[in-house]
Amino acid sequence: MTPLHVIANVVRVVTQAADDVTGDRNGYPLLVADGCVEALKSFGIEARIMYGQAAWLEVLQDHTVLWAGCWDGSFHFWVATSFGEVVDCNASVSHRKPLTQTREGTPLPRPLHSPPLLWSAEVPRFYRYQPEGIAESLPEGDREKRWRDAVLAAVRAGCGPARAPRSVEPEFPDEPILCPARKLLDDTHGTFKLYDRAIAVTGIPKAPF
């Protein structure tokens, strides 16, 4: 499995770069996945961008729990490592997406908590992934190309063995993350504890696929 000091370096640099470049990485999973693959390459670890249906549980402000994600013709992007791990740095910020409305024009309850960042071969029940193939990052337009170049430049400058020595305590971003061997690191707000408690009370609804 990917060592923790590598995971910490990759996740911290890629998420920060993607947020800085786009303003909010929430809507750009392909860009983030591309950054993760490039970052892992600097450690000599092979990885591929996957596309397909994906779903994850969100906790809303009214404490209901529902599935969010991409299915029925809509695709999500994530990373598969050579260790059989699923890496998803975007489902965790899906609660930052814009408010949606009903047909009557009233706003739906806002998402309060999303699942943690995922980097694990064991995928918990609050995620669903159905890969359909390997994706390629081919930016369209000047903006997409500039963003990709900027993220990859930040990754090349900030990732690699020299930037993440084993002897130094790993520095993770302040976001909940699920690592290999079921190691869960919560953020300073205890967000995952709140998320997990809501699901335990409500239960897991039937998945969309």
C-alpha positions in Angstrom: 0.0 0.0 0.0 1.1 3.6 -0.5 3.1 4.8 2.5 1.5 7.5 4.7 4.2 10.1 4.1 3.5 9.8 0.3 -0.2 10.0 0.7 0.2 13.1 2.9 2.4 14.9 0.5 0.3 14.0 -2.6 -3.0 14.9 -1.1 -1.8 18.2 0.5 0.0 19.5 -2.6 -2.7 18.4 -5.1 -5.7 19.6 -3.2 -4.1 23.0 -2.4 -2.9 23.5 -6.0 -6.3 22.6 -7.4 -8.2 24.9 -5.0 -5.7 27.7 -5.7 -6.0 27.4 -9.4 -9.8 26.8 -9.8 -11.0 28.6 -6.7 -12.8 25.4 -5.6 -11.7 21.9 -6.8 -15.3 20.6 -6.2 -16.3 20.8 -9.8 -13.0 19.5 -11.3 -12.4 15.9 -10.4 -10.5 15.1 -13.7 -8.0 17.9 -13.0 -7.5 16.7 -9.4 -7.1 13.1 -10.6 -4.5 14.2 -13.2 -2.6 16.0 -10.4 -2.6 12.9 -8.2 -1.3 10.6 -11.0 1.5 13.1 -11.8 2.4 13.4 -8.1 2.5 9.6 -7.6 4.8 9.4 -10.6 7.4 11.5 -8.7 7.5 8.7 -6.1 7.8 5.9 -8.8 4.2 4.7 -8.1 2.0 3.9 -11.1 -1.6 5.1 -11.2 -4.4 5.6 -13.7 -7.3 8.0 -13.9 -10.6 6.0 -13.9 -14.0 7.2 -15.0 -17.5 5.7 -14.4 -20.4 5.9 -12.1 -19.8 7.0 -8.5 -21.9 7.8 -5.5 -21.3 8.8 -1.9 -23.5 9.6 1.1 -24.0 13.2 2.1 -25.5 14.5 5.3 -27.9 17.5 4.8 -28.5 20.4 7.1 -31.8 18.9 8.1 -29.8 15.7 9.1 -31.3 13.5 6.4 -28.8 11.3 4.5 -28.9 10.8 0.7 -26.7 9.6 -2.2 -25.0 12.2 -4.3 -22.6 11.7 -7.2 -22.7 10.8 -10.8 -24.8 8.1 -12.5 -27.3 7.5 -15.3 -25.0 8.8 -18.0 -23.0 11.2 -15.8 -19.4 10.3 -15.0 -17.0 10.9 -12.1 -13.2 10.7 -12.1 -10.9 9.1 -9.6 -7.5 7.4 -9.4 -6.6 3.7 -9.2 -3.1 3.0 -7.9 -0.9 0.0 -8.7 -1.6 -1.2 -5.1 -5.3 -1.5 -5.9 -6.3 1.6 -4.0 -9.1 4.0 -4.9 -8.1 7.6 -4.5 -10.8 10.3 -4.5 -10.0 13.8 -3.4 -13.2 15.4 -4.6 -16.2 13.5 -3.1 -15.1 15.0 0.2 -15.8 18.5 -0.9 -19.1 17.8 -2.8 -20.9 19.7 0.0 -19.4 22.9 -1.5 -21.4 22.6 -4.7 -23.9 25.4 -5.4 -27.4 25.1 -4.0 -30.0 23.3 -6.1 -33.7 24.0 -6.2 -36.9 22.1 -6.6 -39.3 22.7 -9.6 -41.2 25.1 -7.4 -38.1 27.2 -7.0 -37.4 26.5 -3.3 -33.9 25.6 -2.4 -33.2 22.0 -1.3 -31.5 21.5 2.1 -27.8 22.3 1.8 -25.3 19.5 2.2 -23.6 19.7 5.6 -21.1 16.9 5.6 -19.5 14.8 2.8 -17.5 11.6 3.2 -13.7 11.9 3.9 -11.0 12.0 1.3 -10.5 8.4 0.2 -7.2 6.6 -0.3 -7.8 2.9 0.3 -8.2 -0.5 -1.3 -11.1 -1.1 1.1 -14.0 1.2 0.1 -16.5 1.8 2.9 -20.3 1.4 2.3 -20.8 5.1 2.1 -19.0 5.2 -1.2 -20.0 3.4 -4.5 -17.7 3.2 -7.5 -18.4 1.4 -10.8 -15.5 1.9 -13.2 -16.2 1.9 -16.9 -12.7 2.6 -18.3 -9.4 4.5 -18.1 -9.7 8.3 -18.7 -7.2 10.6 -20.4 -6.7 14.2 -19.4 -7.0 16.2 -22.6 -7.8 19.8 -21.6 -10.1 21.7 -24.0 -9.6 25.4 -24.4 -7.1 27.9 -23.1 -8.4 28.0 -19.5 -8.4 24.3 -19.0 -4.8 24.1 -20.4 -3.6 26.9 -18.1 -5.2 25.2 -15.1 -3.7 21.9 -15.9 -0.3 23.4 -16.5 -0.5 25.3 -13.2 -1.5 22.3 -11.2 1.1 20.0 -12.7 3.8 22.7 -12.2 2.8 22.9 -8.5 2.9 19.1 -8.2 6.3 18.8 -9.7 7.7 21.5 -7.4 6.0 20.2 -4.3 5.9 16.4 -4.5 8.6 13.7 -4.5 10.9 11.9 -2.0 12.9 15.1 -1.3 9.7 16.8 -0.2 8.4 14.0 1.8 11.2 12.2 3.7 10.2 9.2 5.8 11.9 10.6 8.8 9.5 13.6 9.1 6.0 13.4 10.5 3.5 13.5 7.6 1.7 16.7 7.1 -1.9 16.2 6.0 -4.4 18.9 4.9 -7.0 19.8 7.5 -9.7 17.5 6.0 -10.9 14.1 7.1 -9.1 11.3 5.2 -9.5 7.6 5.1 -6.1 5.9 4.5 -5.0 2.3 3.9 -5.6 -0.3 6.6 -8.7 1.6 7.7 -6.7 4.4 9.2 -9.0 7.4 9.6 -7.6 10.9 10.2 -10.2 13.5 11.2 -9.9 17.2 10.8 -9.6 19.7 13.6 -13.4 20.2 13.7 -14.2 16.5 14.1 -16.1 16.5 10.9 -16.0 12.7 10.2 -17.2 12.0 13.7 -20.3 14.1 13.0 -20.8 12.5 9.6 -20.4 9.0 10.9 -22.9 9.7 13.8 -25.5 11.0 11.4 -25.2 7.9 9.2 -25.3 5.6 12.2 -28.6 7.2 13.4 -30.3 7.3 9.9 -28.9 4.2 8.3 -27.6 3.8 4.7 -30.4 4.2 2.1 -30.5 2.0 -1.0 -27.7 2.9 -3.4 -28.6 4.3 -6.9 -26.7 1.6 -8.7 
